[in-house]
Every structure is written in structure tokens, then in C-alpha cells.
Amino acid sequence: MRPLKLFTIGIALALLTGCAGYHFGPVTEGGLGEQTVEVFPFNNQTPQPRLGDAVTQALRERLQADATYRLAASGPGDIVVTGDITSYKNEGLSYLNSDVTTAENYRIGIVAHVVARERNSGRVLLDKDVDGFALVNVGTDLASAERQAQPALAEDLAHNIAEFLTEGAW
């Protein structure tokens, strides 16, 4: 019975010490909602129109909903977020039964290079390419379907950017 008791105590100690560094909540410095974030308009380097505006708006809304940071509305923020949308692509997922070269469902994706830095110190908090995607059912017109899917695409990218900002860019 003695080896079983020692084994149980050893396992309990390993579990307790293994979780010692874990903490709940966001990985940001300071308390929840103490720092402000200023999101500059994203620069769209793709031929897709109005994509930069959609991503900027979606990121601002996502950060407001998350409440880890406060959105800087009246003045400069503690953290400045800038971004360049560098890539836009669509790829066929499924094709018509009658014509195997015509896609009826697409996956559209964007990639944005995002930089977040502290205004006062200049310390870079995030500097990486972040991607987002949405699924599109073409129907009769691919351009119209892509335009209708643009809010969902921007929201997915904004979700991924906000996740990196609030949880840390591991």
C-alpha cells in the first residue's frame, strides 16, 4: 500500500506544480480594459475594392466587444495597430456536376500584415501575417457573391487579429 500512496502523492504534486504558471484571463499588462487601442485604417494592396475599410471596421468592433482593451475614440491610444492587406485569393471547393471546370463553391481568403506597438515605448507587441477566410456559394455571379461575403471575411480576419492581440502572439 505504501508505494501506491507515494505514487498518488507524486502525481498530485506534479499536477499542482505543472499548473502553477497558468492564470485565467488575458495576457495583457495591467488590468482588463485599462489600455486603449487605436486602429489605423488598413491599407488595401489587393484589387478587391473596399476591403481595407471592411477590415478596419470589423477589427474596431471586435476589440470593443472583447473588452480586453478599450478602443481609443477621442485621443491617441496606448497601443497603435496598423495593417496592410497583402493578399486576396479564391479557390474552388466544389464544382458543377455538368461542368467539372466551373466551381460553384469557393473559399476566399485574405492575408494582412499586422503591426501593433506601444505608443510610448515603441515596443512591438505583434508583427506578423494574419489570415482570414470565408466560404462563398457562387450562384449566378462570382463578383456579387464575393462582395456579399466581404463582411464575413473581414470579421474572420478581425477575430484572428484580436485573438493575437489579447492572448499574445505565441
C-alpha positions in Angstrom: 0.0 0.0 0.0 2.9 2.4 0.7 4.2 2.6 -3.0 0.6 3.4 -4.2 0.3 6.2 -1.6 3.7 7.6 -2.7 2.7 7.4 -6.3 -0.6 9.2 -5.7 1.1 12.0 -3.8 3.8 12.3 -6.6 1.1 12.6 -9.2 -0.8 15.2 -7.2 2.3 17.3 -6.7 3.2 17.1 -10.4 -0.2 18.3 -11.4 -0.2 21.2 -8.9 3.2 22.4 -9.8 2.6 22.0 -13.6 -0.3 24.4 -13.4 1.4 26.9 -11.2 2.3 29.3 -14.0 -1.2 29.3 -15.6 -3.5 32.2 -15.0 -7.0 33.0 -16.2 -7.9 35.9 -18.4 -5.9 37.9 -21.0 -2.2 38.0 -21.2 -2.1 41.8 -21.3 -0.2 44.0 -18.8 -2.4 45.9 -16.4 -6.0 45.2 -15.7 -8.8 44.4 -18.0 -9.7 47.3 -20.2 -7.1 49.7 -18.8 -5.1 50.1 -22.1 -6.6 51.8 -25.1 -6.1 50.7 -28.7 -6.0 52.9 -31.8 -6.7 51.1 -35.1 -5.5 53.0 -38.1 -7.2 52.2 -41.4 -5.8 49.1 -43.1 -4.0 49.7 -46.4 -5.5 47.5 -49.1 -2.9 46.3 -51.6 -5.3 44.0 -53.4 -7.6 44.7 -56.4 -10.6 43.9 -54.2 -12.4 47.2 -53.5 -13.3 48.5 -50.0 -11.6 45.5 -48.3 -9.4 47.8 -46.1 -12.5 49.7 -44.8 -14.3 46.5 -44.0 -11.4 45.0 -42.1 -10.7 48.2 -40.2 -14.4 48.5 -39.1 -14.6 44.8 -38.2 -11.4 45.0 -36.1 -12.7 48.0 -34.2 -16.0 46.3 -33.5 -14.2 43.1 -32.4 -12.0 45.0 -30.0 -14.9 46.8 -28.5 -16.8 43.5 -28.0 -13.8 41.8 -26.5 -13.3 44.4 -23.7 -9.6 43.4 -23.1 -8.7 46.8 -24.4 -10.7 50.0 -24.8 -11.0 51.5 -28.2 -9.4 54.9 -28.4 -12.1 57.1 -29.7 -11.3 60.6 -28.7 -7.5 60.7 -28.5 -4.4 58.6 -29.2 -4.3 55.1 -27.9 -1.7 53.3 -25.7 -1.4 50.7 -28.5 -1.4 51.5 -32.2 -2.5 48.9 -34.7 -1.6 49.2 -38.4 -2.1 46.7 -41.2 -1.6 46.1 -44.9 -3.8 43.6 -46.7 -1.3 41.9 -48.9 -3.2 39.0 -50.4 -6.7 38.1 -51.6 -7.4 34.8 -53.2 -10.2 32.5 -54.0 -10.1 28.8 -54.6 -12.8 26.4 -55.9 -14.1 23.9 -53.4 -16.8 22.1 -55.3 -17.7 22.0 -59.0 -20.8 21.6 -61.0 -21.8 18.1 -61.9 -22.4 19.1 -65.5 -19.1 21.0 -65.9 -16.1 20.0 -63.8 -14.2 23.2 -64.6 -16.9 25.6 -63.2 -16.8 26.0 -59.4 -20.0 26.6 -57.5 -18.5 27.0 -54.0 -15.3 28.9 -53.2 -13.1 29.6 -50.2 -12.0 33.2 -50.3 -9.1 34.2 -48.1 -7.1 37.3 -47.2 -3.7 37.9 -45.6 -2.9 41.0 -43.7 0.5 42.0 -42.2 -0.4 43.5 -38.8 1.8 45.5 -36.5 0.8 46.5 -33.0 3.2 48.6 -30.9 3.1 50.6 -27.7 2.9 54.3 -28.5 5.1 55.5 -25.7 7.9 52.9 -25.7 7.7 51.8 -29.3 7.8 48.1 -28.2 6.4 45.8 -30.8 3.6 43.6 -29.4 2.6 42.0 -32.7 4.3 41.8 -36.1 3.0 39.0 -38.2 0.9 38.0 -41.2 -2.7 37.0 -40.1 -5.2 35.3 -42.4 -8.9 35.0 -42.6 -11.3 33.2 -44.8 -15.0 32.8 -45.7 -17.0 30.3 -47.8 -18.9 31.5 -50.8 -21.7 29.9 -52.8 -21.4 31.5 -56.2 -24.9 31.2 -57.5 -25.1 33.2 -60.8 -22.3 35.8 -60.2 -19.0 35.3 -58.5 -18.3 39.1 -58.1 -21.6 39.6 -56.3 -21.1 36.6 -54.1 -17.6 37.8 -53.1 -19.0 41.2 -52.3 -21.7 39.7 -50.1 -19.2 37.6 -48.3 -16.8 40.5 -47.6 -18.3 41.3 -44.1 -17.8 37.6 -43.0 -14.3 37.6 -44.5 -13.4 40.8 -42.6 -14.9 39.5 -39.4 -12.9 36.3 -39.5 -9.7 38.3 -40.1 -10.6 40.7 -37.3 -11.3 37.8 -35.0 -7.9 36.3 -35.6 -6.1 39.7 -35.2 -7.9 40.4 -31.9 -7.1 36.9 -30.7 -3.4 37.5 -31.2 -3.6 40.9 -29.5 -5.5 39.7 -26.4 -3.9 36.3 -26.0 -0.4 37.1 -27.1 1.3 36.2 -30.4 2.8 32.9 -29.4 
